[in-house]
Every structure is written in C-alpha cells, then in structure tokens.
Amino acid sequence: MGSILVTIFAFVIVFGVLVFVHEFGHFFMAKLVGIRVEVFSWGYGKRLIGFKKGETDYRISLIPMGGYVRFTGEEAGEKEKELDPGDFRAKKRWQRFFVIFMGPVMNIFLAVVLVAFINIVGAPIHEYQEQSPVIGWVGSDSPAERANLQVDDEIISINNRKTKTWRDVDLEVGTKPDRTINVEVRRGGEVLTVELLTESITRYAMGYAGFFPKILTQVNFVKPASPAEKAGFEAGDVILAIDSEPVYYFQFLEIVKKSPEKELDFLIDRGGKTLMLKVTPRREADGGAIGINLSEKTKIKKFGFFAAFVQSVKFNAKLTFLVFNFIKDLISGEASTRQLGGPIDIANFSYIAFRMGFIAMLNFIAFISLQLGIINLFPIPVLDGGQILVIALEGIFRRDFSPKIKQIVMQIGFAMFIFLIVFAILNDVAKRLPNGWESLIPW
C-alpha cells in the first residue's frame, strides 16, 4: 500500500508539472495578445475543485490525462456572431498560432532548463557511457558471440550510424529488438562488418546484443563484519584487478562466486592511489561472497552556466532526433509497441525516479516534457499540432474554415485521442501479463 501511495504521489508531481507548464504556455501567450481565458484546467471532464479569479476558473478536473485552457470564442461549433475583441477568433492568425504553439514550446523549454540545471549542479553518470565503444566482455551464447565479435573490438558504426561512445551504442542496439543489425568494428588495423541478430529482453522489448564495455566496478557499501570490511574495503573503492588480471563489472561477481574460501588479491583505486587488499570470499548458498554492494563506476560531471545550456540544447536535440527515428521505426515495424510507455509506465518510472532522488526526478521530468512537447506538435486533431495545421491551412487559403468543418475535425480528433489513450493503457497492461496481448485477446 505504501509503494502504491508513493507511486501516485510521484505521478502527480511529474504529471502536474508537465501539464501546468504546458497549459501555462497557452495561458501566458493568450493574456499577452489580449484573449480572454475562461478556464485553466488540470485534467479533463467534471470539475472537482478550484477557484475563480477575475474572468478565469482555475480548476482540477476528474480525468487526470492532461489539461486544457479554454478561451472565449474558441469553440468551433459556436454560431457566427459579432466577436468581442477578447475572443480567440477575433485575433489575427499569427496571434492564434503563437497561443497554440506556446504550449509545446514551454515543454521543450522546460526540458532544456532542467537538463541545464542538472549540468550546473552536477550529477553522477556512468563513466563508461562517454568512453569509446571498445568491447570489454562478450556474454556466452549471446548474439555477439554468435556473430564472432571479440574483446577489444571497437564498434565504429551500427547500421551506418556512427557510434562515438557507448551511449550511442546503447541507443542503437536498445531500440532494435529481434532485428538484424550491421555492426562495423575495428579489430587491430582491420575494419570488419558483421551481421548480428539482436534479442529482445525485458517487458519493454529492449534490444540485446551481448557485448559490454570495459566497466570498472565501484564499491557503494561495505557490509559490517563481512570479509570485505575485515580486508579494509571502503565505499568508493574502484576494483581494477583480481589476482593480477584486469576485471570488469560483469566478470567480478562471477569470479567471486566461483572462489569461496579462496584468498584473492584485489588491486583497487582509492582516491587516485592504488592499494592491494587480500580477501577470502565466504561460502554462501549460491557461491562465494565478500559482502559489498556494487555499481558501475560513476563520476560527477559539471559545466559552467553557458556551457551547461549549450550541452543541454545538444542533448535535447539529439533526443528529439531519436524520438522521430523511433516513430519512423515504429511505423515501419522495426520497433516494438512494447517500447511505448503509457500512463501506467509513466507512473512506475515516476516512482523509481522519486526513490532515486531529486536529480533523478528532474531528469525524468525533463525527458517526458521534451517528448510531450514534440508529440503535441504532430498534426493530429485535438493535439496542438492539429490546431496549428488548421490555422496554417486557413492562412494558405486566406479564409477561416466554417465552424461546422472545425467541429467535425475536432470530433474526429477526439475519437483518435480516446483510441490512443485506451491503446496506451492496454499496452501497459499487456506488458505485465505472461502472454502479452494474447492474454487480453485470447482468440
């Protein structure tokens, strides 16, 4: 029950921030150009609570799947009448365009600001993500092993897209489950291209290749009275080698598990100094253990004020490209609908981010805000992009469409919107069932 309440609380925070910022964009621009705002609502449907200030009713509504700002004279079905100067339709097209456009822009702006703030204060990142993609370990019976990829191969490109860092590799592979990809590697002085058939892992159908970086292992916590504590391990120690052999994150547990009651020599880095510690793993039910909690080695990365914003813009631009690329792959069948996240997934990830701390929460809000801003610009009726398209077409034809045509368009858009929401929820549910969609559609 406690985790459910925390999940709801975290979801409300994330969703509340995103909706408020989006609708405030519409609200602010409307006020700027002199449009009367009747309603500022968080959620759809029946009004639950709120207050009225001036001409605007600020409310929380029943269905928490978005929000809206209603302007005087906005309704497409309203009969023609003499328009008041504060009516939405009384304004010039460029003014109406910017009122609608400002909602998605505010979401994108929020993403840039939050990422820039994180860049300024600093956040721990996995060190390997910014390293050149040189393979440090190949999983047994993995796609990479079957493709004959080897340790020390440097991944140059995947499907002709350059991979300068492991972050690039993770994105290219992770979005291609159960797909044949062309991996270009440098082995010694020779460049080779191999075909690799990825696998699908986790309920989100993430692509898996089976090759891993040279990730150093970092000690997060040393358990009291454990072999590691007796040997002198401390939180923050980085493990470099065991018995004079370099060891990486994915090998470490395997080596320790296979060595119960056998003394091992650990070469560690502690604040830039190397130390040798001897420790004997104790025997437990599943093998040897030394009593430490581990993670991939991290580092704190910070930027100055202006550099932080430059990096944020670059990061969000790259993420925007990935969103469009994913949608293209989704349409072509290259990506799985299991990689889509609906309200249940957003609530789940909100809970995880909330538990991880303030910076993780800001990072997640920025990630979702950017996608919300981009998707809202798609030319789909009901979404902001659909309304922008209508205004653009009216500009091209130099006349406003009739209220009846606009009403039909909005009704079609609303039906599409309901379909997408229902699909997103059912898709989230299906991912949590043993047979996926087959569990919902038995025939």
Residue pairs with C-beta under 8 A, 6 or more apart in sequence:
3 351
6 351
6 354
6 355
7 347
7 348
7 350
7 351
8 347
9 354
10 347
10 350
10 351
10 353
10 354
10 361
11 346
11 347
11 350
11 351
12 64
13 350
13 354
13 361
14 346
14 350
14 353
14 361
14 364
14 365
14 368
15 64
15 346
15 350
16 42
17 110
17 365
17 369
18 107
18 110
18 365
18 368
18 369
18 372
19 42
19 43
19 66
19 67
20 42
20 67
21 106
21 107
21 110
21 369
22 67
22 103
22 104
22 106
22 107
22 372
22 373
22 376
23 40
23 41
23 42
23 67
23 68
23 69
23 103
24 106
25 102
25 103
25 104
25 105
25 106
25 107
26 69
26 99
26 100
26 102
26 103
27 37
27 40
27 69
28 102
29 98
29 99
29 102
30 37
30 69
30 71
30 88
30 99
31 37
33 91
33 95
33 98
33 99
34 85
34 86
34 91
35 71
35 72
35 86
35 87
35 88
35 91
35 95
35 99
36 55
36 71
36 72
36 84
36 86
36 87
37 55
37 56
37 69
37 70
37 71
37 72
38 55
38 56
38 57
38 70
38 71
38 72
39 56
39 57
39 59
39 68
39 69
39 70
40 56
40 57
40 58
40 59
40 69
41 47
41 50
41 59
41 60
41 61
41 67
41 68
41 69
41 70
42 59
42 60
42 61
42 64
42 67
43 60
43 61
43 62
43 63
43 64
43 65
43 66
43 67
44 61
44 62
44 63
44 65
44 66
44 67
44 68
45 61
45 62
45 63
46 61
46 62
47 57
47 59
47 60
47 61
47 62
48 59
48 60
48 61
48 62
49 59
49 60
50 57
50 58
50 59
50 60
51 57
51 58
52 58
61 67
65 343
65 421
71 87
71 88
71 99
72 84
72 86
72 87
72 88
73 83
73 84
73 86
73 87
73 88
73 89
73 90
74 87
74 88
74 89
75 403
76 403
76 406
76 407
76 409
76 410
77 403
77 404
77 406
77 407
78 403
79 403
80 403
83 89
83 90
84 90
88 96
88 99
89 96
89 400
91 99
93 391
93 394
93 395
96 391
97 388
97 391
97 392
100 384
100 387
100 388
100 391
101 384
101 388
103 376
103 384
104 372
104 373
104 374
104 376
104 377
104 384
104 385
105 373
106 373
107 369
107 370
107 372
107 373
107 376
108 316
108 369
108 370
108 373
108 374
110 365
110 366
110 369
111 316
111 366
111 367
111 369
111 370
111 373
112 309
112 312
112 313
112 316
113 312
114 362
114 363
114 365
114 366
114 369
115 311
115 312
115 315
115 316
115 363
115 366
116 308
116 309
116 311
116 312
117 308
117 362
118 359
118 362
118 363
118 366
119 301
119 302
119 303
119 307
119 308
119 309
119 311
119 312
120 302
120 303
120 304
120 305
120 308
121 302
121 359
122 300
122 301
122 302
123 300
123 301
123 359
123 363
124 298
124 299
124 300
125 298
125 299
125 300
125 301
126 215
126 296
126 297
126 298
127 215
127 216
127 296
127 297
127 298
127 299
128 166
128 213
128 214
128 215
128 216
128 296
128 297
129 165
129 166
129 167
129 170
130 165
130 166
130 167
131 165
131 166
131 213
131 214
132 154
132 164
132 165
132 166
133 154
133 155
133 163
133 164
133 165
133 166
133 168
133 169
133 213
134 152
134 153
134 154
134 155
134 213
134 214
135 144
135 149
135 150
135 151
135 152
135 153
135 154
135 155
135 185
135 211
135 212
135 213
136 151
136 212
136 213
136 214
136 215
136 248
137 151
137 211
137 212
137 214
137 248
137 250
137 251
138 144
138 145
138 149
138 150
138 151
138 210
138 211
138 212
139 145
139 210
139 211
139 212
139 250
142 199
142 208
142 209
142 210
142 211
143 196
143 197
143 198
143 199
143 208
143 209
143 210
144 196
144 209
144 210
144 211
145 210
146 196
146 197
147 183
147 194
147 195
147 196
147 197
148 194
149 183
149 185
149 194
149 196
149 211
150 187
152 187
153 185
153 186
153 187
153 211
154 185
154 186
154 187
155 163
155 169
155 183
155 184
155 185
155 211
156 162
156 163
156 184
156 185
156 186
156 191
157 163
157 183
157 184
158 169
158 172
158 173
158 181
158 182
158 183
158 184
159 172
159 176
159 181
159 182
160 182
161 168
161 172
162 168
163 169
163 172
166 213
171 322
172 181
173 181
173 198
173 207
173 208
173 209
174 206
174 207
175 207
175 322
175 325
175 326
175 329
175 335
175 339
176 198
176 207
176 329
176 334
176 335
177 198
177 199
177 200
177 201
177 205
177 206
177 207
177 208
177 335
177 336
177 339
178 197
178 198
178 199
178 200
178 205
178 207
178 336
179 197
179 198
179 207
179 334
180 195
180 196
180 197
180 198
181 195
181 196
181 198
181 209
182 193
182 194
182 195
182 196
183 193
183 194
183 195
183 196
183 209
184 191
184 192
184 193
185 191
185 192
185 193
185 194
186 192
196 209
198 207
198 208
198 209
199 207
199 208
199 209
199 210
200 206
200 207
200 208
200 336
201 207
201 208
203 338
203 431
203 432
204 338
204 339
204 341
204 431
205 336
205 338
205 339
206 339
212 248
212 249
212 250
213 248
214 248
215 248
215 249
215 250
215 296
215 297
216 238
216 239
216 240
216 248
216 249
216 296
216 297
217 238
217 239
217 247
217 248
217 249
217 252
217 294
217 295
217 296
217 297
218 236
218 237
218 238
218 239
218 294
218 295
218 296
218 297
218 298
219 228
219 233
219 234
219 235
219 236
219 237
219 238
219 239
219 292
219 293
219 294
220 235
220 292
220 293
220 294
220 295
221 235
221 292
221 293
222 228
222 229
222 233
222 234
222 235
222 291
222 292
223 229
223 291
223 292
223 293
225 291
226 282
226 290
226 291
226 292
227 279
227 280
227 281
227 282
227 289
227 290
227 291
228 279
228 290
228 291
228 292
229 291
230 279
231 266
231 277
231 278
231 279
231 290
232 275
232 277
233 266
233 268
233 277
233 279
233 290
233 292
234 270
236 270
236 271
237 268
237 269
237 270
238 268
238 269
238 270
238 297
239 247
239 252
239 266
239 267
239 268
240 246
240 247
240 267
240 268
240 269
240 274
241 247
241 266
241 267
242 252
242 255
242 264
242 265
242 266
242 267
243 264
243 265
244 265
244 267
247 255
249 294
249 296
249 297
252 294
253 294
255 264
256 264
256 281
256 287
256 288
256 289
256 290
257 281
257 286
257 287
257 288
257 289
258 287
258 288
259 281
259 288
260 281
260 282
260 283
260 284
260 287
260 288
261 280
261 281
261 282
261 283
261 288
262 280
262 281
262 288
263 278
263 279
263 280
264 278
264 279
264 280
264 281
265 276
265 277
265 278
266 276
266 277
266 278
266 279
267 274
267 275
267 276
268 274
268 275
268 276
268 277
269 275
279 290
281 288
281 289
281 290
282 288
282 289
282 290
282 291
303 311
316 370
319 367
319 370
320 370
320 374
323 370
323 371
323 374
323 375
324 374
326 335
326 339
328 334
329 335
330 337
330 339
330 340
337 427
338 427
338 431
338 436
340 424
340 427
341 349
341 424
341 428
342 421
342 423
342 424
342 425
342 427
342 428
343 421
343 424
343 425
343 428
344 425
344 428
344 429
344 432
345 428
345 431
346 368
349 364
350 361
350 364
352 360
353 360
353 361
353 363
353 364
354 360
354 361
375 383
376 383
376 384
376 385
377 383
377 384
377 385
377 388
378 385
378 386
379 385
379 386
379 388
379 389
380 386
380 413
380 416
380 417
381 387
381 409
381 410
381 412
381 413
381 414
381 416
382 410
382 413
382 414
382 416
382 417
383 413
383 417
386 409
386 413
390 401
390 406
390 409
393 401
394 400
394 401
426 440
429 440
430 436
430 437
430 439
430 440
433 439
433 440
